[in-house]
Amino acid sequence: MAGTRQQPPRGVGGSVRPVSKTSDPLDFTGRTVVVTGGTRGLGRVIVRTFLDAGADVVTCARSAPDEPVESTDGSRTAAFVEADVRDPDLVAGVVAAAVDRTGRVDVLVNNAGGAPPADSATVSPRFNEKILALNLTAPMTASQAVYPVMSAQDGGGVILNISSVSGGRPNPLGVAYGAAKAGLENMTRTLAHEWGPAIRVVAVTVGMIVTEEAEAFYGGGERRRAIAANLAARRLGDPSDVADMCLVLASPLARWVTGTSVEVHGGGEGPAYLDAGSADPGPTGD
């Protein structure tokens, strides 16, 4: 009927935000971003990257940082909310703080996570519960917390789940962490189908990057150089490599990217059998 606007069928049109030919698709001015675990390491760089792009950023951690998280030029600062992401009530408070500031949440980056090495044969059930809670249940809880906001607002929203290559390969000394990240990627695909097209959900599968904890995992000197040499890019990643991809995936440039994992890992590790095959096997005993 004339004058009546027809709604597009599910999966057609919907929340698609066209890319303007005159504006910068990576300009996040007027958009609100929530980043969990954004006071140190990769999370801090993700926060700074979105601040540099003009976003209003709210971040959280269990304790306040020694220094506020600022944009590169120091002109803009992320709002901080003290919260343990394993506590649903505190997570809801973080989202509420973002909505109170701007009335919306455009992007959620589920970044908080991690795990120290632990022997799989002796690690306690309590330890495993904590790792699963931090790396899998918490992102699920945060995603549920932003759903009512994103699904109701114009333009929908984007959820980025920071995953790890450990979820797709054996992960010795990190069985719970690897299992949690594998679950996170499944959660990504599931929520994309349940909540699309209004909300895009993408996993950012991160490889070996250099943060404050790099020494514990990769060592230093020759050992670190040897690990880097086995990657296609021939170097370990910098947090900015991941943060820049988050910016792109949250932007209209990635408007048809959802329910998938985007690998940011420098090309990944080369096949171990190549090095093994070139080694001197020593005496055969014949």
Backbone hydrogen bonds, N-H to C=O, Kabsch-Sander energy under -0.5 kcal/mol:
donor,donor_aa,acceptor,acceptor_aa,energy
4,T,1,M,-1.9
5,R,3,G,-0.5
6,Q,4,T,-0.6
12,V,9,P,-2.4
14,G,12,V,-1.1
16,V,13,G,-1.5
20,S,18,P,-0.6
27,D,24,D,-2.0
28,F,26,L,-0.7
28,F,53,A,-2.8
30,G,54,G,-0.6
31,R,28,F,-2.2
33,V,56,D,-2.7
34,V,107,V,-2.9
35,V,58,V,-2.4
36,T,109,V,-2.3
37,G,60,C,-1.3
38,G,35,V,-0.6
38,G,60,C,-1.1
43,G,40,R,-0.7
44,R,40,R,-1.3
45,V,41,G,-1.4
46,I,42,L,-2.3
47,V,43,G,-2.5
48,R,44,R,-2.4
49,T,45,V,-2.3
50,F,46,I,-2.1
51,L,47,V,-2.4
52,D,48,R,-2.7
53,A,49,T,-1.2
54,G,51,L,-1.8
55,A,50,F,-2.3
56,D,31,R,-2.7
57,V,55,A,-0.6
58,V,33,V,-2.7
59,T,79,A,-3.0
60,C,35,V,-1.1
61,A,81,V,-0.9
70,E,68,P,-0.7
71,S,76,R,-2.6
74,G,71,S,-1.5
78,A,69,V,-2.8
79,A,57,V,-2.6
81,V,59,T,-2.1
83,A,61,A,-3.0
85,V,83,A,-0.7
87,D,84,D,-2.4
91,V,87,D,-2.2
92,A,88,P,-2.4
93,G,89,D,-1.4
94,V,90,L,-1.6
95,V,91,V,-2.0
96,A,92,A,-2.3
97,A,93,G,-2.0
98,A,94,V,-1.8
99,V,95,V,-2.4
100,D,96,A,-2.6
101,R,97,A,-1.4
102,T,98,A,-2.0
103,G,99,V,-2.2
106,D,32,T,-2.2
107,V,32,T,-1.9
108,L,158,V,-2.4
109,V,34,V,-3.2
110,N,108,L,-0.7
110,N,160,L,-2.8
111,N,109,V,-1.7
118,A,173,L,-1.9
122,T,119,D,-0.9
123,V,119,D,-1.9
128,N,124,S,-2.0
129,E,125,P,-2.4
130,K,126,R,-2.0
131,I,127,F,-2.2
132,L,128,N,-2.5
133,A,129,E,-2.4
134,L,130,K,-2.2
135,N,131,I,-2.4
136,L,132,L,-2.0
137,T,132,L,-2.0
138,A,133,A,-2.3
140,M,136,L,-1.6
141,T,137,T,-2.6
142,A,138,A,-2.7
143,S,139,P,-2.2
144,Q,140,M,-2.2
145,A,141,T,-1.9
146,V,142,A,-1.7
147,Y,143,S,-1.3
150,M,146,V,-2.9
151,S,147,Y,-2.8
152,A,148,P,-0.7
152,A,149,V,-0.5
153,Q,149,V,-1.4
156,G,153,Q,-1.8
157,G,198,A,-1.9
158,V,106,D,-2.1
159,I,200,R,-2.9
160,L,108,L,-3.2
160,L,158,V,-0.5
161,N,159,I,-0.5
161,N,202,V,-2.7
162,I,110,N,-2.1
162,I,160,L,-0.6
163,S,161,N,-0.9
163,S,204,V,-2.4
165,V,206,V,-2.1
167,G,164,S,-1.9
168,G,165,V,-1.7
174,G,171,N,-1.6
178,G,174,G,-2.7
179,A,175,V,-2.1
180,A,176,A,-2.4
181,K,177,Y,-2.3
182,A,178,G,-2.1
183,G,179,A,-2.2
184,L,180,A,-2.1
185,E,181,K,-1.7
186,N,182,A,-1.5
187,M,183,G,-2.6
188,T,184,L,-2.0
189,R,185,E,-1.7
190,T,186,N,-2.4
191,L,187,M,-2.8
192,A,188,T,-1.8
193,H,189,R,-1.3
194,E,190,T,-2.1
195,W,191,L,-3.1
196,G,192,A,-1.1
199,I,195,W,-1.5
200,R,157,G,-2.3
202,V,159,I,-2.6
203,A,260,T,-2.6
204,V,161,N,-2.8
205,T,203,A,-0.8
205,T,262,V,-2.0
206,V,163,S,-1.3
206,V,204,V,-0.9
207,G,264,V,-2.1
209,I,207,G,-0.8
210,V,237,G,-2.7
211,T,209,I,-0.8
214,A,211,T,-1.7
216,A,213,E,-0.6
217,F,213,E,-1.1
218,Y,214,A,-3.4
219,G,214,A,-0.7
219,G,215,E,-1.4
223,R,220,G,-1.1
224,R,220,G,-0.8
225,R,221,G,-2.1
226,A,222,E,-2.5
227,I,223,R,-2.1
228,A,224,R,-2.4
229,A,225,R,-2.2
230,N,226,A,-0.7
230,N,227,I,-0.9
231,L,228,A,-1.7
232,A,268,G,-1.3
233,A,266,G,-2.4
234,R,231,L,-1.0
237,G,208,M,-2.9
241,D,238,D,-2.0
242,V,238,D,-0.8
242,V,239,P,-0.5
243,A,239,P,-2.6
244,D,240,S,-2.4
245,M,241,D,-0.9
246,C,242,V,-2.1
247,L,243,A,-2.0
248,V,244,D,-1.9
249,L,245,M,-2.8
250,A,246,C,-1.9
251,S,247,L,-0.5
251,S,248,V,-1.2
254,A,248,V,-0.5
254,A,251,S,-1.7
255,R,252,P,-1.7
257,V,254,A,-2.3
258,T,256,W,-0.7
259,G,201,V,-3.0
260,T,201,V,-0.6
262,V,203,A,-3.1
263,E,261,S,-0.6
264,V,205,T,-3.1
265,H,263,E,-0.5
268,G,265,H,-1.7
270,G,230,N,-2.2
274,L,271,P,-1.2
275,D,271,P,-0.7
276,A,272,A,-2.2
277,G,273,Y,-2.4
278,S,274,L,-0.9
279,A,275,D,-0.7
279,A,276,A,-0.7
